[in-house]
């Protein structure tokens, strides 16, 4: 027949076992939260990389537009200069 000392040990063991189960459940919840954070971090990193890529591509396009805008400006100035030169030549050759 079990004595009271053995019963006390069994009760203590059951209390410790219950505490271990509760601690394991808490750890499991924390691990799940870490997995969620890891997934969110991965999505955030992916979005940041995409935004960086778009930013780099937009910067290239802006530089290309600026270059072509300069070339267009030079072409327009040359065209206007040629037109003014033709008018001056025409006026000088007519003998006004």
C-alpha positions, 0 to 999 in steps of 0.5 A: 500500500502506498504511503503518504510520502510516495503520494506527496512525491507523485503530487509534486511530480504531477505539479512539475509535469503540469508546469512543463506542459504549460511552459511547452504550450507557451513556447509553442505559441512563441515559435508560431509567432516567430514563424509569422514574423519570419514570413512577414519579414520575408514579404517585407524584404521582397517588397523592398527589393522590388521597390529598389529595382523600380527606383533604379529603373526609374532613375535610368529612365529619368536620365534617358529622358533628360538626355533626349530632352537635351538633344531635342533642345539642341536640335530645336535651337539649331533648327531655329538658328538655321531658320533665322540664318535663312531669313537673314540670307534672304533679306541680305540677298534681296537687297532691302 
